[in-house]
Every structure is written in structure tokens, then in C-alpha cells.
């Protein structure tokens, strides 16, 4: 066993760049996860998958690591604590977790379990999220911030939160919301805290850049903010206005954009404070980026700053503006959910099969004298191509392929001869690609050819269910095998899922300096072979859809106990066929009744007997409890 090779393989997949200290490779050549950087505890992912297989828990499987989530929360607290101490900031930091990032109860409860130590709270953007949040135990000094557009029911629920002792903040998104809030306050005598969301001139960067700036969907203009202050003064409720909020987008890739927005928002805060408004909190929103590709750049799937740099710039900038305006610094509130939850989950799926561009495992082609001339010429190219003529011969092969199909369309070439010609063409391409990759300079056409020739691995999962952002916005996620990492990967591959949709593919992969169109992988030998898609803990579960009625996947919560020891804390079964059909309003009684009627008609027509009819029905009935993915 070559340890050095495991390290070399780790570099191929960039694990040291994007792993944030949470992932590595052990001496067995297996992917491991750690609770935190430098922690001696670890878990062997292959061992976990094998353990689950023995328990009849089938892939695909979502693995959760609650300790990684807890560690990210602790890192956020420490980052701001360090910044506050370094710059002499005369106030504190609170975080709220946006439930939209991952509403799963297990995730939110784990966040609160660790976050309550630091008075971290929750952010909600809908009635359903608020309803759930009201049932959860928060620290008494934590916030429950209500964003999003609100109707009277939403506002009533927020008032209920105030009545049970939660520190609810209703953020005004539209002026008509304020009228409802004031009326409710006057009727009940209850005073929740209020906030206003400012529409800043500053914008974020990356894929969500348009969600900030003057044309943003959310936020009040300067005139509208002044109108809110006027209305609250008239209603003698200005003492309820405690928070100024802004948000310039998710996954902000450039720290410069963050600093610009913070500077503008801090200035707005100071001006509002000087209007004798008792505002206490400045909510800088979310958007802290995750470095998915490990490049530490302003690329869409990266971020050119660390969590500590983010905290430093937020605290330093606000302090400078407040000192300039001679205004007391606010309590800083952050809503960064992606960076907290992305690392804690990975999807592990198995390779089912290869989808071949051309058959490469058959007997050598043996041209015959009576073969069409185009087939003979393709064979000559195949036998005589070398490192000096590969470019010319490749171009000749392209012309011969077109000629082959033209002759076939005219009925001048048999199906057998067409098959022989196709195989020879792809063999020429394979040789040309090998020669091209060995050259000092690889032209674009041979990069494209390599992608054409690469292995397509059929993976047992749905892109649309488990990594929808890969399909919808071309988000990159780190992908790598969980075992055989002490072997050199000798195959280039892309991945296709099991949905009946041509968009169900992954053909873009993380790389330190580029975006790879193929991934180095091991040859599939027909034995169990698993790959992991990592950093999927943010948004993927909540955004995933049920394309082809593939449901949620099996899930396991893994605790790292001692060194190389683990505990499977919880197993959550994925959707069965019956579960997912019920979501589409196909209830069990309806389906079974209709299917039994079909069988009865076959019996009546004399095509099957009663015994066979009962066997068919039992076979149909038992499948309703099966997994929606392939066995």
C-alpha cells in the first residue's frame, strides 16, 4: 500500500483546497470525515457505507455529520469574538440561521443545540417556517427574525411568538405590513420589535448579484424608510423600531462587495440613529460564501475570503463609520446559513454501469476484402496512426465517418458494415486522443474529443432531487470516490443519473485553476464502487424536486466518537414508492383497487386463472414499500 499515492490522489480531487480541514484520506485509501481541522477523531466513509449495507440501508445515502455543523457554528462565533476584541468594538454579535437554507428539523435542532450557547437564533421567511420556529426552544436572548412578505396570519403568528417570550423582530418589507402591525399592537397592547429592510445601492457578486441593488425584489427605498419612521412616530411606536436589515445576495464571491455594502448600511444606521430612533441591531444579512472549488477566488463557486476575514471587515467597517458619525456601535446580526450547513452533509451513491460511446471490449476488427472502401480506409487509418500524423488522420477519420453515414442512407452499406466502420472510427479517435494528450500543447478540438470519449458512469441518484443547483445554476460541488484512493485513477468520466432526462448529468467538476469537464476516476469493475458528492448541506434538500418520482434518499447521522470510531446515531429512511406516489395524490387504496380490477378482467376473459391472478396482485402490492432508487 502506497501512502504517498493517497496523498497524490487527494491532490487530484483538491480535497485539501475545499475540505476546510473536515475531509481527508486514510491509509486504506478511503475518504474520511473529521469533526474539525486537526481533530484526531475521524470516520471512514467506506466503513460507514458497508455498515449501512449490512443493515439493508441502500445507496444513495445522505450522510450527515452533526459535529461538523456544530463546529461551523462555533467558528462563526469565535471569528466575530476575535474581531470584536481586535478592533475594540463596543458591542456584540448575534447570528440567526435562515431556515430556508435547510429546514430539516434535525438540522435546525442541531444548529440550536450548539447555537444556544452563543444566543444564536433563527430567521424565517414564511408562515410555515415561523410556525415551526415557534415550537423550537431558543436561548431567551436570541432573536427570531421574520423576513419576507407578510399577510395578517403571518403577523398574528409573530405576535404569538412575542406572547410566549421569544425575541421576535418583524421586518417591514412593505408599507401596508406596517399598518397591519400597528393596528394589531393597538388592539392587543403587545409590542414586538420591528425592523426595516433597506434597499441599498450596493450589490453583491456571483450568481445572486441581481438580488441586491436598486432593482432588488426586497427592501424599502430611502423615502419609504423615512415614511416608516414618520408613521411610527405618529403612532407613538418609534421605540419598537430596533433593527435595520439589508441583504445583497447569496454566495457573495468578492469581499470588496461586502465591504461596500457594509459601509453603506452602517451609514444608513447612523443617520437613522441620529433621528432619535432607538435602533440597536444592524442585520448585515447572509451571503457569506463557501469555497466549493477550493480556488479562493471570486469565481461563482468560490469566495476570495475566509470566515475570519468576513468578520474582520464587517466589524472594522461598522466601527469606522460609527466613529465618524459619533454614534454608538450596533449589535451586529448575521444571517449566514450556507456557510454553516454546507459542509455537514454528503451524498454517497453507487455506480450502476458504464454507458459506452463505443464498444471497446469486443474481438479485434478484421476487415475483409469485400468490405466497402470506406471501411478499408478507416482500418488503414487505425493501423497507421502515430504521434506525428494523429491530427491529420483524425481529420481524415471525420470525413470517412460522414461518408459512411451518407452511403448507409443511400442503401449502399449494410448494417453490419456500418457497425464495423463506426467501431474503426472510434478506435482511431481513441488513439488520436492518447497521442494528443501526450503532446506539449493540446488543442481545443482534442479537449472536446477527450470529453466525447470519456466514460459515462451511470449513477444511482437523481440530479434534480439531490444536487438541483448543479442542474439549475451550474453550481459546482466536490465529487470524488470514497475508496480505492490508494490507486491511480486511470479513467476520465462524467456522470449521468437514472432519471429519464438528458439534463440529468454532471459534466463540470471542481479544479483549482479551471473547471474540469471530465473527472479522473477508477475503472468500474462491476464490483461496488461509490462516489461522494460533498458540501450539499445547504439548499440542496429543500430545493430538490421529485422528477420521475424519485424521492428523498436514505439518510444516516454519523457521530465521530474516538479515533477511527463512529456511531450511527440515527437512520432516516428515504421515500418508498408508496410515499412518493401519495405526494402525487395516488393513494394506496385507489391504485390497488384499480389494479385488482384489471386482473379480474383478465380472469373473466379466461386469460389467467385465479391462482395466477393472486400471485400477480401480491407481487404488485409488495413493491409499494420499495425504495424509489435502483437496488
Beta strands, then each sheet from edge to edge (+ up, - down):
strand 1: 23-25
strand 2: 31-33
strand 3: 43-44
strand 4: 61-64
strand 5: 93-98
strand 6: 121-124
strand 7: 143-146
strand 8: 167-172
strand 9: 193-197
strand 10: 241-245
strand 11: 281-283
strand 12: 331-334
strand 13: 345-355
strand 14: 455-459
strand 15: 479-481
strand 16: 491-496
strand 17: 505-506
strand 18: 519-521
strand 19: 530-534
strand 20: 554-560
strand 21: 566-572
sheet 1: 1+ 2- 3+
sheet 2: 15+ 19- 13+ 4- 20- 21+
sheet 3: 5+ 6+ 7+ 8+ 9+ 10+ 11+ 12+ 5+
sheet 4: 15+ 19- 13+ 14- 16- 17+
sheet 5: 15+ 19- 13+ 14- 16- 18+
end
